Amino acid sequence: MRRPPEPGILLVATRELRWMRRDRVALLLAIVVPVVVFAVLALTFSSAVIRNLKVTVVDADHSATSLTFVQAITSAPGVIVAERSSDMTGAMHAIRSGDAIAAVYIPEHFERDLIAQRRPQIVVLYNRQYFTPGNSASSATSNAIAAATATLPRAASTGDRGYAPGSLVVEQYVLTNPALNYAQFLLRAILPHILHIIIAVAAGYAVGSEFSRRSLRGWMRAAGGSPLTALVGKLAPLLGIFILMMVVVAAIVHQVFHVPFRGDSVVLVAAALLMIVAYLSLGALFQLLVRDLSTGLSLTAIICNPSFGFAGVGFPVLAMEEFPRVWGAMLPVRWYMQILFDQAVRGLPRSASTEPFMILAGLALVLFALCWLRLRHITRGLSARRAAEPLVPLIEQAPGIGGAMVAELRRALNDKGVFGLIVMAPVIYGLLYPQPYLGQVLRNVPIAVVDQDHTEISRRLVQ
């Protein structure tokens, strides 16, 4: 006679895997949704650098010099001359209609005034409604104009007076993402944010199913009555799946888009593991607290969804006010993103990530400990006979479409999970989402100044 397997972590994990194979929702959350999201985002960022932004050019001079500038703009990376307008009215119409994102105006008598050193101006207008592409188009056209100016002959730029001292030149060197590679910046940031929501929801569904569709007693029997064994065995399969997903994320960013990695891979791998543990524990904790699948999932979504704004990716943490700073500090993804950008993008030494790593480890440990303590408290009452659950009263429904709508509304409002998702979630989102951006304008951004001159002029520049 075949002996039944001994209770333990392996038995709980095997039980969980068998259930996932039969439960389509569990498979959808753990495997299908991440793969689909990764594929959609990879296709979205398939052109990692912004290119072919449409520009319209108004050349009112029609000279050889103005043609040089038009050709420079045409060959500039990132923009393409979509049309040549006859006047500024046509150029502005092209911008407002969306046919172009920027316009370049070369004034009449441009070549003559340039030779006469009257400092004629080339005007660049761009649509700031589209913030990032508008700035990219402006930068590309300005760089093209500067490059064309540098190629002008001496006679056209300084006349016959020979060398003339120029004005103060400020050189700028971009230390991070100088190529404006949005796969390097946004894709690297968005993929972990999408994944951390899926991790928490998948863990919540796995634990919450024990209170709704499965058997909490069967879970504990498979674990030999140990809450710690039950929790580790329950989350272990998901941990393995999401570790694999993090590997897929790294492969998409570094192999598909050829984004360089500059830091310590061991630190980043350990941080990714801690983030997965933290959000598995967070999703499980909400289910253990409310013991209702739909309510727990609603709470998980409410907490996790707005976290992108608090992570300091779209808006820097140093410009946030006190509440978003404190709230963001309690989110594990905030510290993982800091480690990710310090190691993968900036290439900082391992010691620079010590503080965020310790905070992330502390959050993962605290969340897992809270799950264990809560599950231990729940299992103490399993030996007592479970009281009969009250029946949900049937809602009387009036005939007709109106009656059906009223009955459905009453059912939705009586369900705590649905009520939280359609009523509480918009209210909480409305309060949470604006918090990181209430400062509106970046202020008091710290910069470093190296003054090797130590003169009155240099001190004035510093001031």
N, C-alpha and C positions, 0 to 999 in steps of 0.2 A: 504494500500500500504506500502510495507516494505521500511523503510528509509535506504539510503546508509550509510555505516559506516563513522564516522567522521575521517577526515585526522589526522594523527599523527604517532608516532613511532610504535604503534601496527599495524596500517594499512600497513605501509611500511614493517615491519617485516613479516606480513602475506603474503603480495605480494611476498616478497623474498622467503619465504618457498614454496609457490605454484609454483614459477618459478623453484626452485631447484628440486621439484618433477618431473617436466616435462623435465628438462635439464639434460641429462645423464652426460655431462661433469662436470657440477657443483657438482652432486652427487659423481662422480668419484674423483674429487679433494678433496672434503670435508670429505668423509667417506671411500670410497673404498681404495684409495691410502694409507692413514694412517694405516688402518687395515692391508693391505697386507705388508706394510713396517715393522710394528711392529711384525707381525708373522714371516717374513723372518729373522729379526734381533734376535728375541727370539730363533729361531731354530739355528741360527749361533752361539749364545752364550749359547746353551743348556748345554754344558760342560763348566761351568764357570771358571774352573781352568785347566790350561794346563797339560795334562797327556799323558802317553804312547809315549813320545818322544823316538825314536829308537836310541839305543846306541850299538856300537860294542866294544867288549873287546878283547885286545891282551894280553894274560897271557903267558909271556915268562919264568916265574919262575916255575910254576906248583908245588907250595908248599902249605902246609897247611895255611900259613899266606896269600899268594896271594889269596887262595880260600876264606878266610875270607873277603877280600876286594871285590872280585867279588860278593859274596853273599850280601854284604852291598849295592853294586850298584844295584843289581837285585831287592832288596826290597825297594829301594829309591822311594818316591812318585814323580811322574812327568816323570820318565824315565822307559824304559823297555829295557833289553838286548835283542836286536833283533837277533844278531849273534855273534859267537866267531871266530874272524879272526886268522889265523895262524901267520901272520906277519903284519907289518905296511903298506906294499904295498896293501894288501887286505883291511885293514881298511880305507886307504885313498880312495881306489876305491869305497867302500861302501858310504863314505861321498859325493864324487863327483857325484855318480850316484843317490843320494837321498835315498838310502836304509837305511841310518843312518844319524843322524844330529850331532853326536859326537862320538869320539873314546877315549878309555881309554887304556893306555899302561903301563903294569906292567913289569919292566925290568928283565932280567935274573939275578939270584943270589940275588933277592930282599930280601928274608928272611935272608940269610946269612949276607948281608950287614946291614940289620936292626938290627940284634943282635949284630953285631960288631960296631954299632953306626957310620956307614959311611954315614948316611943320604941319602939313596937311594930315588930317585924321581919317583913318579907316574905321568905320563904325561897325561893331558886331552886336546884333540884337538876338536874344535867344529866349525861349519859352521856359520860365522858371516853374511853371505849373508841374512839369516833369523834372523834378529836382535833379536826379542823378544824370539822366541823359542830357538835360539842358546844360549842366555844368561841363559834362564831357565834350559836348559840341562846342561850347565857348572856349574851353581849354585847347581843343584841337585846332580851331580856327586861329586863335591867338598865337599858338606856337607856329602855325604855318606862316602867318604874317611876319612874325619875328624872324623866321628862317629866310623868307624872301627878302626882308630888309637887309639881312647880313650879306646877301649875294649881290646887292646893288653895287655898281662901279663907284669909285671914289668921286668922280665928277658929279654923280647924281646925289650923293649923300652929303658931301662937304664942299662941293663947288671947287674953286681953284685956290682956296685959301690954305690947303694942306691940312695938317693934323690939327684937330680941335679937341680939347679935353671933354670927355663925356661926363654925364651925370653919374651919381652913385648907383652902382649895380648891385642888386641883392640876388645872390644865388640861392636856390632852394633845392634841397636833396630830400626826396621822399624815402623814408626808412622802411615803411611797411606798404606792401602792395603798390609799388611804383607804376606797374603796368595797368592798374585799374582792372585787375583780373577778378571778376565777381564770382567765379567758381572758387577762387582762393579765399575770398572773404565771406560771401553770403552762403554759398553751398556748404562750406566747412562749418558754418554756424547753424544753418537751418536743419541739416540732417540730424545732429544730436538732439536738437530741440523737438523735432517731430518724434524721434525715437523715445525720448524720455516720457512723453505722454503715452505712447503705445505700451511702454514697459509698465507704467503704473496702472493703466486700464486692464492690461492682460493679467497682472497679478491680482487686481481687484476682482476680476471675473472668476479667476481660478479659486480664490478663497471664498468669495461671495456665493458661488455655486453650492458650496457645502451647506449653506443655510437655506437654499431655495430648491435646488434640483437634485442635490446629492445627499449624502449622509454624513453628518458631523461625527456620529458614533463610529461609522465605518472608517473614517479618516483617522480617528484616534486609535482604533483597534489595530490598524495597519502600522501605526507608529509605536505600538506597545504601551500606549497610555502616556507617552512623553510629549508634552507640547513642543519642546525644542526640536525633537526628531520630526514631529509632524510638520512644523514650519519649514525646517531645512529641506525635508523631502518634497514638500509641496512646491517650493520656489526653485529647487535645484534644476529641474528641466527647463524652466523659463530662463534661468541664469545662463545655461549652456546655449540656448537659442539666441539670446540677445548678445552674448559675447560674439557669436558668429555674425550677428547683424552688425556689430561694431567693426568687425573685420571687413565686412562688405562696404561699410561707410568709408573706411580707410582706403579700400581698393578703388572705390569710385573717385575719391578726391585725388589720390596720389597716382594711380595707374591710368585711369580713364582720362583725367584732366591734367595729368603731369604737373601737379602742384608740388613744389619742393617741401620737404620736411627738414627743419633746421635744429631741432632740440633733442631732448632725451626721450627715446621711445619707451624705455622702461617706466619712467614716471607717468607718461601719458597712458600707457596700458593699465597701470595700477589705478590711476584716476578714473578711467573708464569703467573698470571693474567695481570701484566704490560707488560710482554714480548709478550703475545698474542695481547694485544691492540696495542703495538708498531708495530708489523709486519702486523696486519690488516691495520693499518694506512699507513705503508710504501707501501704495495701492492696497496692500493687505491690511494695513492698520485701519483705514477708513471702513473696510468691510467688517473687521472685528469690533469696531466701535459701535456701528449702527446695526449690524447683523441683518442687513437688507441689501440685496444686490443692486437694485436700481438706485436707491438713495446713496449707497457708497460710491457707485460709479459717477453719479452726479457731483458729489463732493470732490472726487478725484479730478474730474474734468475742470471744475471751477478753480481749483488750486493750481493745476498744471498749465492750463491753456494760456493765461496771461504772462507766464514766466519769461517769455522772450524779451519783453520790455524791461524787465528788472535785471536782466543778465549783463547789461552794459555793452551790448553789441550794437544796437541801433542808436542808443543814446548813452553817453558815458556816465558811469556811476558817479564820478566826481562832480557832475553838474546836477545830480538829483538832490531832492530835498530829503529831510530826515526819514519820513515814513518809507518811501521806496527804497532807501538804503537799508533800513532795518529789515523790511519785508524781503528784499532780494537776498540779504545775508542768510535768511533762514531757508532758502531754496538751494538744494544741492547742485542744480544745474548752473547756478551763478558761479560757483567755485570751480566746477569742471570747465566752464567756458574760459575762465581766467587761466587755468592750467593749459588748456588747449591752445590758446593764442600765445601764451608765454613760451611754450615749448615748440609748437608746430610753426608758428608764424615768426615770432621775434627771435627764437633761438637763444633764449636766456639760459644761464647756468641752472643746474638742478636746484641749487640753494634758493633761487628766486621763487620757486614754486613750493617751498616748504610750508609757508603759512596757509595758503589756500588748500594744499593737500591735507594738512592736519585738520582743518575745519571740515573739509569734505569727509574725511574718515570719521570725525566725531559725529557728524550728522547721520552717516550711514549706521554707525554703531548705536546711536540713540534711537533711531527709528526702528531698527531691528529689535532692540531690547524692549521697546514699548509694545511691539507686536507679540513678542514672546510672553511678556507679563500679562497682556490682555487675553491671549489664548489660554494661558494657565488659569486665569480667573474664570474664563468661560467653561473650561473642562472640569472644574471642581463641582459644577452643578449637574454634570452628565449622569452621575450615579442616581440622582433623584429622578423620580418619575416625571416625565414632561407633561405639563398641564395641557389640556386640550386647547388648541388654538381657536379663538372665536371666529365664527364664520363671517365673511364679508357680506354685509346686507346687500340684497339686490336693489338696484336703483330702478324705481318705476319710470317707465318711458312713455311719454305721450306719443300718440300716432303722428306720422308725418316727418318731413325732413327737419323741421324746427325742433320737434321732440327728440329726434335722434341726436341733433347737435347739442341740445341742452344736456341730455344724458351723458354724452361723451365728455362734455366739459366738466360735469360733476365727477365722472370717473377719473379724469385726469387730475383734478384738484384734490381728490381723495388719495391719490397715489403720491407718497412723499417723494419718490424719485422723479416722477414726471413733474410734480410741482416745483421741485428744486431746479430742474433743467429749464423749464419754460417760464418760470416766474422769478425765482431767486437768482438764477445765473445771469440774466441780463442786468439786474440791479447791481449784483456784485461786480460784474465786468465793467459796468459803467463807473463804479467807484475805483476799481483797481487799475484798469487800463490807462487812464490819464495820469496816474500818479508819477511815473518816471519822467513825464514830459511837462510837468507843471512849471519847471524853471524856464521853459520856452527857449531861452537864449543861453548859449554857453558862456559862463562867467568864471573868472578866477582860475583859468586853466593853467596849471604849473608848466613853466618852460625853463630850460637851462640856457644861460648866457655865458659865453667864453669871451672875455675882454682881454685881448693880448696887447692892446694899445695903451690903456690906462691914461688917456688924455681927456681933456674937457669935452671934446667932440664925442668921444666914445661913451663918456658918462651920460651925455645928453641923449645919445641913441638908446642906451639902456633905460633911461628914465622914460 
